[in-house]
Structures are given as structure tokens and as C-alpha cells.
Amino acid sequence: MSGSAALFITVFLACLVEAVEALTIILAAGTARDWRSAVTGAVAGLLVLGAVIAVLGPAISVIPLNGLRLFVGGLLLIFGLQWLRKAILRASGLKALHDETLAYQATLAEVQNAPATGRAAVPDWYAFTLSFKGVFLEGLEVAFIALTFGANQGDITLAAVAALAAVLLVTVAGFAIRAPLARVPENAMKFAVGVMLTAFGIFWGVEGAGARWPGEDIALLVLIPAVALYALVLVGLFKRRSAIAGSVIAVEGD
């Protein structure tokens, strides 16, 4: 796998997960409340997000590359290890698997019980704000992933294409069936993304500190499988321990 392929796959999978979560919120707001308000909120979130990206994009490009790689490498390690920790616990049975259908139903129940108020041209302000926050916050994560990965690898265009492809795929599929994408193997994707983010975090952190990897980007071909193997070993160990101890699965958290 080349560095460009690893970049595309990592950005695509990470953005796919974020897009599924944003779509779940929009669908719940539209189904339980008002579709016009939910869609208006989503569009407003995209417009504000676009303005933020327009400011952040040039700002990231002027940061010295080594400083950027050290900073982003540290952040990716934090995010990647968090994702990987949850994925390992889920795969080993120590944490409940994430269920997008249950998340959708929980959001739906919460939305249905909220009071209905209209403001200006928006019939249902609650549906509007819920969709707006969902799109903006999840979209901000998508933008951060695309911008930082693209800037570090020197290919923002490829990262943007991967992010856009993920968002478009989820949007078309979600609104075509008007249901949460429960069949998307989100737990497996989060495991893969956790591995990739951790590997990239190690890679960029080392380069940002001034060291150089043997073979440069080719080192990722060793780092990614090594992190994945380590995670799978932990899954096996935790499964064995939980079977012996008869551990109870923890309540699902995001």
C-alpha cells in the first residue's frame, strides 16, 4: 500500500464514520419533527463550516511542516488511541458494540419530547439547531481530518476527494432509504481507523521531532500492520480474560 493509498483510505473511513453519525441526527430531526427545518439546519451548518474551512485552510498551509507534523502527530495519537481502545474493548466483548439503529431511536425519542417553537422562517427551531450542530460538529472533524492529513502528506486535494467521497456516499445512501446506515460495519471501520490514526500519529510525530524513517513513506507499510497486530493480540488476551472472569459487557458509550 502506497502512502497516497493509505492517506485516501484513512481519510475516507474516518470521514465515513463522522458522516454516518451526522446523518443519523438529521434523519431523527426530520422524521420526528420537521424535514424543512432539519434540512435548513443542515444547510446552515454546511455554510458556516465552509466559512471556517476557508479560514483554517490557508492558516494550516503556512505552519512549518515539522511543527505541523509534531502537533498533528500528537493529536492523532490521542484520537487514534481513544478510537482503538474502544474498538479493542468492543471486539473483545468488554464493551457493547455501537448500534446506529439504537442511537437513531434514542435521538428520535429525545427529539419527540422536545417542545416545538418556531423562529423567523424556521417552523421548528429545535429540529433546525439539532441538525445544525450535528452537521457543523461532525463536519468540523471531517474538515480537520482532511486538512491535517492532506497538509502533512503534501496532498490536500487527495484528502479532500476522499472526505467528499465519504460524505456523498453516506448522504446519497441515507436519504435514499431515509434510515440510519445500520448495515455499515461501523465497529470494524472504527477499529481500522483507530489503527490508521495511531500509525500515522507515530509516523508524523517522529518526523516532526526531526527524525527520519527508513524508506520514508514505505515505513507505513510496517507501522500499520504492527499496530493492527498489537491491537488484535490485545483483543485475544482480553477475550480470554473476560471468558475466565465472566466479565459483564459495559454499557455502550460513544
Disulfide bonds with the S-S distance in Angstrom:
none
